[in-house]
Amino acid sequence: MNIYIMQNKELLQNFREQIDTLDREVLYLLSRRFTIVNEIWKLKKQENIPPLQEDRWNEVLENKIEVWTEFWLKKEFIEDIWNRIHKEALEIEK
């Protein structure tokens, strides 16, 4: 086998391993986030605060867009991700 092909395969494998590690970290962080959401839900329930607070959500989303566009991610991508995360959080708070 050509040495360049072997090096490329090793490089590809290395990149895949890095992605796998990052994916695990993302999932771990999401899990931690939803644990905190559950605690927020308990507090909101005690205080009779509705799960959805529109002003807070708009503030959060705008902040995420500002921060993540610094990393050259598309606004639509960020909105899609955070809307899905928020939807899941609202499910926890029901």
C-alpha positions in Angstrom: 0.0 0.0 0.0 1.2 3.5 -0.8 2.7 5.4 2.1 0.5 8.4 1.4 -2.6 6.3 1.5 -1.6 4.8 4.8 -0.8 8.2 6.3 -4.2 9.6 5.1 -6.0 6.6 6.6 -4.3 7.2 9.9 -5.0 10.9 9.7 -8.7 10.2 8.9 -8.9 7.7 11.9 -7.3 10.4 14.2 -9.9 13.0 13.1 -12.7 10.5 13.6 -11.5 9.7 17.1 -11.4 13.4 17.9 -14.9 13.9 16.6 -16.1 10.9 18.7 -14.5 12.5 21.8 -16.1 15.8 21.1 -19.5 14.2 20.5 -19.3 12.5 24.0 -18.4 15.9 25.5 -21.4 17.6 23.8 -23.7 14.9 25.1 -22.3 15.1 28.6 -22.7 18.8 28.6 -26.3 18.5 27.3 -27.0 16.0 30.1 -25.6 18.4 32.7 -27.7 21.3 31.2 -30.9 19.3 31.4 -30.1 18.3 35.0 -30.1 22.0 35.8 -33.3 22.6 33.7 -34.9 20.0 36.0 -33.9 22.0 39.1 -35.2 25.2 37.4 -38.5 23.4 36.8 -38.8 22.5 40.5 -38.3 26.2 41.5 -40.7 27.4 38.9 -43.3 24.9 40.0 -43.0 26.1 43.6 -43.4 29.7 42.6 -46.1 29.0 40.0 -44.0 30.4 37.2 -44.9 29.1 33.7 -42.3 27.0 31.9 -42.0 29.4 28.9 -40.9 32.9 29.6 -40.8 34.5 26.2 -38.6 37.5 27.2 -36.0 35.2 28.7 -36.0 32.8 25.8 -35.6 35.7 23.3 -32.6 37.0 25.4 -31.0 33.5 25.5 -31.4 32.9 21.8 -30.0 36.3 20.8 -27.0 35.8 23.1 -26.3 32.4 21.6 -26.5 33.8 18.1 -24.1 36.6 19.0 -21.6 34.3 20.6 -21.7 31.5 18.1 -21.5 33.7 15.0 -18.0 34.6 16.3 -17.2 30.9 15.5 -18.5 31.3 12.0 -21.6 29.2 12.5 -24.7 30.1 10.5 -27.4 31.9 12.4 -30.0 29.4 11.1 -28.0 26.5 12.4 -27.7 28.1 15.9 -31.4 28.8 16.0 -32.3 25.3 15.0 -30.1 23.8 17.6 -31.2 26.1 20.4 -34.9 25.8 19.5 -34.6 22.0 19.7 -32.7 22.2 23.1 -35.3 24.7 24.4 -38.2 22.4 23.2 -36.6 19.5 25.2 -36.2 21.8 28.2 -39.9 22.7 28.1 -40.8 19.0 27.9 -38.8 18.6 31.2 -40.6 21.5 32.8 -44.1 20.2 32.0 
